[in-house]
């Protein structure tokens, strides 16, 4: 069984450094997924602005997503913290992450040429609250309720 809990800095940071390409920021927060007491996934949120934050994620098993890690992240950012968008930077050569971002509903909004390394662009993704199907009042859920009520 996978359980979710708040990120504890510095205790969890060793795992983050080994599995997630991000740097500890003063405003870093996160959610940890554990199975049998071992960390199997982490989502880090940082660079908090009045309307957005940046997301970084890592997992050693896809089960963290089946057990709702992503739903808890979107709920936290959009409903608890009241932000309107989540931003992410993904190296263009990380095809797995690019597919995952698209599956989650992130939209590619910009390409930073050579932003990751010479010859490797950074892809900027965003998820807006009104486009997020993973939260209670997201577009897909609202459409389903409207259709059921009609």
Buried (B, 14 or more C-beta within 10 A) or exposed (E): EBEBEEBEEEEBBEBBEEBBBBEEEEEBBBBBBBBEEEBBBBBBBBBBEEEBBBBBBBBBEEBBBEBBBBBBBBBBBBBEEEBBBBBBBBBBEBEEBBEBBEEBBBEBEEEEEEBBEEEEBBBBBBBBBEBBBBBEEBBEBEEEEEEEEE
